Amino acid sequence: MVDATKSGGGKVGFLSRIGTSFRRTGGFFSDVMSELKKVRWPNRKELTSYTLVVLVTVVLLAIFFFVVDLGISRLIDLILGT
């Protein structure tokens, strides 16, 4: 004869862990929503200026790396004599 506490105990434990996991996940998303309500979002003027700063920075870095890449390739061409 099989002991009922041993055969059913594993399933109850598993279902209990699933329920606990869902409660913890729900609590996490509740905390996320609570924190998002505290965030100070930028207005249109701030957002425009931040976007402009990012775009200018990206363009300047692209130009910088283009120049560095061009210089390295010319240096390699001089060394190899091609």
C-alpha positions in Angstrom: 0.0 0.0 0.0 1.3 3.5 -0.9 1.5 6.2 1.8 -0.9 9.0 0.9 1.2 11.7 2.4 4.2 10.8 0.3 2.4 10.3 -3.1 0.3 13.5 -2.8 2.9 15.6 -0.9 5.0 16.2 -4.0 2.1 17.6 -6.1 0.8 19.8 -3.3 4.3 21.2 -2.7 4.7 21.8 -6.4 1.3 23.6 -6.7 2.2 25.6 -3.6 5.5 26.7 -5.1 3.7 27.7 -8.3 1.2 29.8 -6.3 4.0 31.5 -4.3 5.8 32.2 -7.6 2.7 33.9 -9.1 2.2 36.0 -5.9 5.8 37.1 -5.9 5.6 38.0 -9.6 2.3 39.9 -9.0 4.1 41.7 -6.2 7.0 42.6 -8.4 4.8 44.2 -11.0 2.8 46.0 -8.3 6.1 47.5 -7.1 7.1 48.4 -10.6 3.9 50.4 -11.1 4.4 52.1 -7.8 7.9 53.2 -8.7 6.8 54.4 -12.2 4.3 56.7 -10.5 7.3 58.4 -8.7 9.2 59.0 -12.0 9.5 62.6 -13.1 9.1 62.5 -16.9 10.7 65.2 -19.0 8.6 67.8 -20.7 8.7 68.5 -24.5 11.4 71.1 -24.3 13.7 68.9 -22.1 13.1 65.9 -24.3 14.0 67.9 -27.4 17.2 69.2 -25.9 18.2 65.8 -24.6 17.6 64.2 -28.0 19.6 67.0 -29.7 22.5 66.3 -27.4 22.4 62.6 -28.1 22.3 63.1 -31.9 25.2 65.6 -31.9 27.2 63.3 -29.7 26.6 60.3 -32.1 27.5 62.4 -35.2 30.7 63.6 -33.6 31.7 60.1 -32.5 30.9 58.8 -35.9 33.2 61.5 -37.5 35.9 60.8 -35.0 35.9 57.0 -35.6 35.8 57.6 -39.4 38.9 59.8 -39.2 40.7 57.3 -37.0 39.8 54.4 -39.3 40.9 56.3 -42.3 44.2 57.2 -40.7 44.9 53.6 -39.6 44.0 52.3 -43.1 46.3 54.8 -44.8 49.1 53.9 -42.3 48.7 50.2 -43.1 48.8 51.0 -46.9 52.0 52.9 -46.3 53.6 50.1 -44.4 52.5 47.4 -46.9 53.4 49.6 -49.9 50.1 49.2 -51.7 
